[in-house]
Amino acid sequence: MEAFITLAIGVWQIVVVVLLVLLLFGGRKIPELMRGIGQGMKEFKKATAEDVDDEVVDDTEEPKKVKDGKE
């Protein structure tokens, strides 16, 4: 529990991170960066959903009978 307390993010840490982002990228670039991150997340979700749809189980085949440990 002590490790969690030392790793907790406080208000001042968030303020410092926001100020650093503003200084590095400027106020005009931040919406473009957020838009790019959102599009990337949407593409990732779409790709993972397509991957799940591709894994269709074929139930039409009957299982092979095993006789004496040989197929």
Backbone as JSON Lines, residues from 0, in Angstrom:
{"i":0,"aa":"M","n":[0.82,-1.2,0.0],"ca":[0.0,0.0,0.0],"c":[0.86,1.25,0.0]}
{"i":1,"aa":"E","n":[2.01,1.18,0.65],"ca":[2.89,2.35,0.7],"c":[3.42,2.69,-0.68]}
{"i":2,"aa":"A","n":[3.68,1.68,-1.51],"ca":[4.19,1.92,-2.86],"c":[3.14,2.66,-3.68]}
{"i":3,"aa":"F","n":[1.87,2.33,-3.51],"ca":[0.8,3.01,-4.24],"c":[0.73,4.48,-3.85]}
{"i":4,"aa":"I","n":[0.93,4.77,-2.59],"ca":[0.86,6.15,-2.12],"c":[2.0,6.97,-2.72]}
{"i":5,"aa":"T","n":[3.17,6.39,-2.82],"ca":[4.3,7.13,-3.36],"c":[4.18,7.31,-4.88]}
{"i":6,"aa":"L","n":[3.42,6.45,-5.57],"ca":[3.25,6.56,-7.0],"c":[1.99,7.33,-7.4]}
{"i":7,"aa":"A","n":[1.19,7.74,-6.43],"ca":[-0.03,8.46,-6.74],"c":[0.28,9.82,-7.37]}
{"i":8,"aa":"I","n":[-0.52,10.2,-8.35],"ca":[-0.33,11.47,-9.03],"c":[-1.18,12.53,-8.34]}
{"i":9,"aa":"G","n":[-0.54,13.6,-7.95],"ca":[-1.24,14.69,-7.27],"c":[-1.6,15.8,-8.23]}
{"i":10,"aa":"V","n":[-2.25,16.81,-7.7],"ca":[-2.7,17.95,-8.49],"c":[-1.51,18.7,-9.07]}
{"i":11,"aa":"W","n":[-0.47,18.89,-8.28],"ca":[0.68,19.65,-8.76],"c":[1.4,18.94,-9.89]}
{"i":12,"aa":"Q","n":[1.46,17.62,-9.83],"ca":[2.11,16.87,-10.9],"c":[1.33,17.03,-12.21]}
{"i":13,"aa":"I","n":[0.01,17.01,-12.13],"ca":[-0.83,17.18,-13.31],"c":[-0.63,18.59,-13.88]}
{"i":14,"aa":"V","n":[-0.57,19.59,-13.02],"ca":[-0.37,20.97,-13.47],"c":[0.97,21.1,-14.17]}
{"i":15,"aa":"V","n":[2.01,20.51,-13.63],"ca":[3.34,20.59,-14.23],"c":[3.34,19.91,-15.61]}
{"i":16,"aa":"V","n":[2.7,18.76,-15.73],"ca":[2.64,18.06,-17.01],"c":[1.89,18.89,-18.04]}
{"i":17,"aa":"V","n":[0.77,19.47,-17.67],"ca":[-0.01,20.3,-18.58],"c":[0.8,21.51,-19.04]}
{"i":18,"aa":"L","n":[1.5,22.15,-18.12],"ca":[2.33,23.3,-18.49],"c":[3.47,22.9,-19.43]}
{"i":19,"aa":"L","n":[4.08,21.75,-19.18],"ca":[5.14,21.28,-20.07],"c":[4.61,20.99,-21.47]}
{"i":20,"aa":"V","n":[3.44,20.39,-21.55],"ca":[2.84,20.11,-22.86],"c":[2.54,21.42,-23.59]}
{"i":21,"aa":"L","n":[2.01,22.4,-22.87],"ca":[1.74,23.71,-23.49],"c":[3.02,24.37,-23.98]}
{"i":22,"aa":"L","n":[4.08,24.27,-23.19],"ca":[5.34,24.89,-23.59],"c":[5.97,24.18,-24.79]}
{"i":23,"aa":"L","n":[5.88,22.86,-24.81],"ca":[6.51,22.11,-25.89],"c":[5.75,22.22,-27.21]}
{"i":24,"aa":"F","n":[4.43,22.12,-27.17],"ca":[3.65,22.05,-28.39],"c":[2.9,23.33,-28.72]}
{"i":25,"aa":"G","n":[2.63,24.15,-27.76],"ca":[1.86,25.36,-28.0],"c":[0.36,25.08,-28.02]}
{"i":26,"aa":"G","n":[-0.43,26.11,-27.85],"ca":[-1.88,25.96,-27.75],"c":[-2.55,25.56,-29.05]}
{"i":27,"aa":"R","n":[-1.96,25.88,-30.18],"ca":[-2.59,25.58,-31.47],"c":[-2.36,24.14,-31.9]}
{"i":28,"aa":"K","n":[-1.28,23.54,-31.48],"ca":[-0.96,22.17,-31.9],"c":[-1.68,21.11,-31.07]}
{"i":29,"aa":"I","n":[-2.1,21.44,-29.87],"ca":[-2.7,20.44,-28.97],"c":[-3.98,19.84,-29.56]}
{"i":30,"aa":"P","n":[-4.92,20.63,-30.13],"ca":[-6.1,19.99,-30.73],"c":[-5.74,19.03,-31.87]}
{"i":31,"aa":"E","n":[-4.73,19.37,-32.66],"ca":[-4.3,18.49,-33.73],"c":[-3.72,17.19,-33.17]}
{"i":32,"aa":"L","n":[-2.95,17.29,-32.1],"ca":[-2.38,16.1,-31.46],"c":[-3.48,15.21,-30.89]}
{"i":33,"aa":"M","n":[-4.46,15.82,-30.23],"ca":[-5.55,15.04,-29.65],"c":[-6.4,14.36,-30.74]}
{"i":34,"aa":"R","n":[-6.6,15.07,-31.84],"ca":[-7.35,14.51,-32.97],"c":[-6.6,13.3,-33.53]}
{"i":35,"aa":"G","n":[-5.3,13.41,-33.66],"ca":[-4.49,12.31,-34.16],"c":[-4.52,11.11,-33.22]}
{"i":36,"aa":"I","n":[-4.48,11.37,-31.92],"ca":[-4.56,10.29,-30.95],"c":[-5.92,9.6,-31.03]}
{"i":37,"aa":"G","n":[-6.99,10.38,-31.15],"ca":[-8.33,9.82,-31.27],"c":[-8.49,8.97,-32.52]}
{"i":38,"aa":"Q","n":[-7.96,9.43,-33.64],"ca":[-8.04,8.65,-34.88],"c":[-7.24,7.37,-34.76]}
{"i":39,"aa":"G","n":[-6.1,7.44,-34.11],"ca":[-5.29,6.25,-33.9],"c":[-6.0,5.21,-33.04]}
{"i":40,"aa":"M","n":[-6.66,5.69,-31.99],"ca":[-7.41,4.77,-31.12],"c":[-8.57,4.13,-31.89]}
{"i":41,"aa":"K","n":[-9.24,4.93,-32.74],"ca":[-10.36,4.4,-33.51],"c":[-9.87,3.33,-34.49]}
{"i":42,"aa":"E","n":[-8.75,3.58,-35.14],"ca":[-8.18,2.6,-36.07],"c":[-7.78,1.32,-35.33]}
{"i":43,"aa":"F","n":[-7.21,1.48,-34.13],"ca":[-6.8,0.31,-33.34],"c":[-8.0,-0.53,-32.95]}
{"i":44,"aa":"K","n":[-9.07,0.12,-32.49],"ca":[-10.28,-0.61,-32.11],"c":[-10.89,-1.31,-33.32]}
{"i":45,"aa":"K","n":[-10.88,-0.64,-34.47],"ca":[-11.43,-1.23,-35.69],"c":[-10.62,-2.46,-36.08]}
{"i":46,"aa":"A","n":[-9.31,-2.36,-35.99],"ca":[-8.45,-3.49,-36.37],"c":[-8.63,-4.67,-35.42]}
{"i":47,"aa":"T","n":[-8.76,-4.4,-34.14],"ca":[-8.95,-5.51,-33.2],"c":[-10.32,-6.14,-33.37]}
{"i":48,"aa":"A","n":[-11.34,-5.35,-33.7],"ca":[-12.67,-5.9,-33.94],"c":[-12.67,-6.77,-35.19]}
{"i":49,"aa":"E","n":[-11.96,-6.35,-36.25],"ca":[-11.87,-7.16,-37.46],"c":[-11.11,-8.45,-37.2]}
{"i":50,"aa":"D","n":[-10.1,-8.39,-36.34],"ca":[-9.32,-9.57,-36.01],"c":[-10.18,-10.6,-35.3]}
{"i":51,"aa":"V","n":[-11.04,-10.16,-34.42],"ca":[-11.93,-11.07,-33.68],"c":[-12.95,-11.68,-34.64]}
{"i":52,"aa":"D","n":[-13.45,-10.89,-35.6],"ca":[-14.42,-11.39,-36.56],"c":[-13.81,-12.43,-37.49]}
{"i":53,"aa":"D","n":[-12.51,-12.35,-37.76],"ca":[-11.85,-13.29,-38.65],"c":[-11.69,-14.67,-38.03]}
{"i":54,"aa":"E","n":[-11.7,-14.75,-36.72],"ca":[-11.5,-16.02,-36.04],"c":[-12.83,-16.73,-35.85]}
{"i":55,"aa":"V","n":[-13.35,-17.27,-36.95],"ca":[-14.62,-17.99,-36.91],"c":[-14.31,-19.47,-36.79]}
{"i":56,"aa":"V","n":[-15.0,-20.13,-35.88],"ca":[-14.79,-21.56,-35.66],"c":[-15.61,-22.33,-36.68]}
{"i":57,"aa":"D","n":[-14.99,-23.32,-37.33],"ca":[-15.66,-24.15,-38.32],"c":[-16.22,-25.38,-37.61]}
{"i":58,"aa":"D","n":[-17.53,-25.42,-37.38],"ca":[-18.17,-26.52,-36.68],"c":[-18.67,-27.6,-37.63]}
{"i":59,"aa":"T","n":[-18.43,-27.47,-38.93],"ca":[-18.96,-28.44,-39.88],"c":[-18.16,-29.72,-39.91]}
{"i":60,"aa":"E","n":[-16.88,-29.67,-39.55],"ca":[-16.07,-30.87,-39.56],"c":[-16.38,-31.72,-38.33]}
{"i":61,"aa":"E","n":[-16.43,-33.02,-38.56],"ca":[-16.62,-33.93,-37.44],"c":[-15.26,-34.28,-36.87]}
{"i":62,"aa":"P","n":[-15.19,-34.43,-35.56],"ca":[-13.88,-34.77,-34.96],"c":[-13.43,-36.14,-35.42]}
{"i":63,"aa":"K","n":[-12.13,-36.29,-35.61],"ca":[-11.56,-37.58,-36.01],"c":[-11.58,-38.52,-34.83]}
{"i":64,"aa":"K","n":[-11.85,-39.77,-35.12],"ca":[-11.85,-40.78,-34.06],"c":[-10.43,-41.25,-33.84]}
{"i":65,"aa":"V","n":[-10.06,-41.36,-32.59],"ca":[-8.73,-41.8,-32.24],"c":[-8.8,-43.27,-31.85]}
{"i":66,"aa":"K","n":[-7.95,-44.06,-32.47],"ca":[-7.96,-45.5,-32.19],"c":[-6.54,-45.91,-31.8]}
{"i":67,"aa":"D","n":[-6.38,-46.38,-30.63],"ca":[-5.09,-46.85,-30.1],"c":[-4.04,-45.74,-30.1]}
{"i":68,"aa":"G","n":[-4.47,-44.5,-29.9],"ca":[-3.53,-43.4,-29.82],"c":[-3.06,-42.9,-31.16]}
{"i":69,"aa":"K","n":[-3.57,-43.48,-32.26],"ca":[-3.19,-43.05,-33.6],"c":[-4.38,-42.44,-34.29]}
{"i":70,"aa":"E","n":[-4.1,-41.49,-35.16],"ca":[-5.2,-40.85,-35.91],"c":[-5.41,-41.55,-37.22]}
